[in-house]
Amino acid sequence: MDIGVDISTQLFPNPLTMLYTLCVTAILFYFVYRLVFNPAREIIRKRADYVQGKLTEADALNTEAQTNLMLAKDEIDKAQTLSKDIIANAKKEAVDVKNSIVNDANVKADDIYRKAHERIKKEEIELRRDINKQIVDVALCASEKLIAKKDLSDEDQESIARLVEELNEKSDN
């Protein structure tokens, strides 16, 4: 069975072909390394720097946000304290105004009551005077009728006049 093919030549490649293949492969690797690998590595490095910069910036913004949050909480606390103070002052002023109005109303009511009481006393005094005057008038009429029937002496007339004056004085008191 001889096919005419030498197996040894088939098992071992030609050294010149092997050298040529190695040179071409080395040149191919060199160009791939220079044209693809280095730019890809540079792009990856730039991307890593960009991501790291964004992370650093995010950390800085987060820190600033936390600081602003604390400041905002402080401002809210101050505003709440201020609003409570304003409400307390407004309530105090409202109570003071209410008390002032009530006091003024009480003073006016007392004044009206006092004036009404004085007017009632004056009217009572006038009514007593009127009643006493009417009593005196009735007494004078009765005494005139008695005098007309009887001649009284001057002393009797003086006694009657004194009696009328005493009645007037008693009625005035």
C-alpha positions as CSV (number, residue, x, y, z in Angstrom):
1,M,0.0,0.0,0.0
2,D,2.0,2.6,-1.0
3,I,0.1,5.7,-1.9
4,G,3.0,7.7,-2.8
5,V,2.8,10.1,0.0
6,D,5.5,10.5,2.4
7,I,4.1,10.5,6.0
8,S,7.1,12.2,7.5
9,T,6.6,15.2,5.3
10,Q,3.0,15.3,6.3
11,L,3.6,15.0,10.0
12,F,6.3,17.7,10.2
13,P,5.6,21.0,8.5
14,N,8.1,22.7,6.3
15,P,10.4,24.8,8.5
16,L,10.3,27.7,6.0
17,T,6.5,27.7,6.1
18,M,6.6,27.5,9.8
19,L,8.9,30.4,10.1
20,Y,6.9,32.4,7.6
21,T,3.6,31.7,9.6
22,L,5.3,32.7,12.9
23,C,6.6,36.0,11.3
24,V,3.1,36.8,9.9
25,T,1.5,35.9,13.3
26,A,4.0,38.1,15.1
27,I,3.4,41.0,12.8
28,L,-0.4,40.5,13.1
29,F,-0.1,40.5,16.9
30,Y,2.1,43.6,16.8
31,F,-0.4,45.5,14.7
32,V,-3.4,44.2,16.8
33,Y,-1.5,45.2,19.9
34,R,-0.7,48.7,18.6
35,L,-3.9,49.4,16.7
36,V,-6.6,47.6,18.9
37,F,-5.3,46.7,22.3
38,N,-3.6,50.0,23.3
39,P,-6.5,52.2,22.1
40,A,-9.0,49.9,23.8
41,R,-6.9,50.0,27.0
42,E,-6.8,53.8,26.7
43,I,-10.6,54.0,26.3
44,I,-11.1,51.7,29.3
45,R,-8.7,53.9,31.4
46,K,-10.5,57.1,30.3
47,R,-13.9,55.4,31.1
48,A,-12.5,54.4,34.5
49,D,-11.3,57.9,35.2
50,Y,-14.7,59.3,34.1
51,V,-16.6,56.9,36.3
52,Q,-14.2,57.7,39.2
53,G,-14.7,61.4,38.7
54,K,-18.5,61.0,38.7
55,L,-18.3,58.9,41.9
56,T,-16.2,61.6,43.5
57,E,-18.5,64.3,42.3
58,A,-21.5,62.3,43.6
59,D,-19.9,61.9,47.0
60,A,-19.2,65.6,47.1
61,L,-22.8,66.4,46.1
62,N,-24.1,63.8,48.6
63,T,-22.0,65.5,51.4
64,E,-23.3,68.9,50.3
65,A,-26.9,67.6,50.2
66,Q,-26.5,66.2,53.8
67,T,-25.1,69.6,54.9
68,N,-28.0,71.4,53.2
69,L,-30.5,68.9,54.8
70,M,-29.1,69.6,58.2
71,L,-29.3,73.4,57.6
72,A,-32.8,73.0,56.3
73,K,-33.8,71.0,59.5
74,D,-32.2,73.8,61.6
75,E,-34.2,76.4,59.7
76,I,-37.4,74.4,60.1
77,D,-36.8,74.1,63.8
78,K,-36.1,77.8,64.1
79,A,-39.3,78.6,62.0
80,Q,-41.4,76.3,64.2
81,T,-40.0,78.0,67.3
82,L,-40.6,81.4,65.9
83,S,-44.2,80.5,64.9
84,K,-44.9,79.1,68.4
85,D,-43.5,82.4,69.9
86,I,-45.7,84.4,67.5
87,I,-48.7,82.4,68.3
88,A,-48.0,82.7,72.1
89,N,-47.5,86.4,71.7
90,A,-50.7,86.7,69.7
91,K,-52.7,84.8,72.3
92,K,-51.2,86.9,75.1
93,E,-52.1,90.1,73.2
94,A,-55.6,88.8,72.5
95,V,-56.1,88.0,76.2
96,D,-54.8,91.5,77.1
97,V,-57.1,93.1,74.5
98,K,-60.0,91.0,75.8
99,N,-59.2,92.0,79.4
100,S,-58.9,95.6,78.4
101,I,-62.3,95.5,76.6
102,V,-63.9,93.7,79.6
103,N,-62.4,96.2,82.0
104,D,-63.6,99.1,79.9
105,A,-67.1,97.6,79.6
106,N,-67.2,97.0,83.4
107,V,-66.1,100.6,84.0
108,K,-68.8,101.9,81.6
109,A,-71.4,99.5,83.1
110,D,-70.5,100.8,86.6
111,D,-70.7,104.3,85.4
112,I,-74.1,103.7,83.8
113,Y,-75.3,101.9,86.9
114,R,-74.0,104.8,89.2
115,K,-75.7,107.4,87.0
116,A,-78.9,105.4,86.9
117,H,-78.8,105.0,90.6
118,E,-78.2,108.7,91.1
119,R,-81.1,109.5,88.7
120,I,-83.3,107.1,90.6
121,K,-82.4,108.8,93.9
122,K,-83.0,112.3,92.4
123,E,-86.4,111.1,91.1
124,E,-87.2,109.6,94.4
125,I,-86.3,112.8,96.2
126,E,-88.4,114.8,93.7
127,L,-91.3,112.4,94.2
128,R,-91.0,112.7,98.0
129,R,-91.0,116.5,97.6
130,D,-94.0,116.4,95.3
131,I,-95.8,114.1,97.8
132,N,-94.8,116.3,100.7
133,K,-95.9,119.4,98.7
134,Q,-99.2,117.8,97.9
135,I,-99.6,116.8,101.6
136,V,-98.7,120.4,102.6
137,D,-101.2,121.7,100.0
138,V,-103.9,119.4,101.3
139,A,-103.0,120.5,104.9
140,L,-103.1,124.1,103.8
141,C,-106.4,123.7,102.1
142,A,-107.8,121.9,105.1
143,S,-106.4,124.6,107.4
144,E,-107.8,127.4,105.1
145,K,-111.2,125.8,105.4
146,L,-110.8,125.6,109.1
147,I,-109.6,129.2,109.2
148,A,-112.4,130.3,107.0
149,K,-114.9,128.8,109.4
150,K,-113.1,130.1,112.4
151,D,-111.2,133.3,113.0
152,L,-107.8,132.3,114.1
153,S,-105.5,134.5,115.9
154,D,-102.1,135.5,114.6
155,E,-100.5,133.0,116.9
156,D,-102.5,130.1,115.4
157,Q,-101.5,131.2,111.9
158,E,-97.9,131.3,112.9
159,S,-98.1,127.8,114.5
160,I,-99.7,126.5,111.4
161,A,-96.9,128.0,109.3
162,R,-94.3,126.5,111.5
163,L,-96.0,123.1,111.4
164,V,-96.0,123.3,107.6
165,E,-92.3,124.3,107.6
166,E,-91.4,121.4,109.9
167,L,-93.3,119.0,107.7
168,N,-91.4,120.3,104.7
169,E,-88.1,119.9,106.5
170,K,-88.9,116.4,107.5
171,S,-90.0,115.5,104.0
172,D,-86.8,116.8,102.6
173,N,-84.7,114.5,104.8
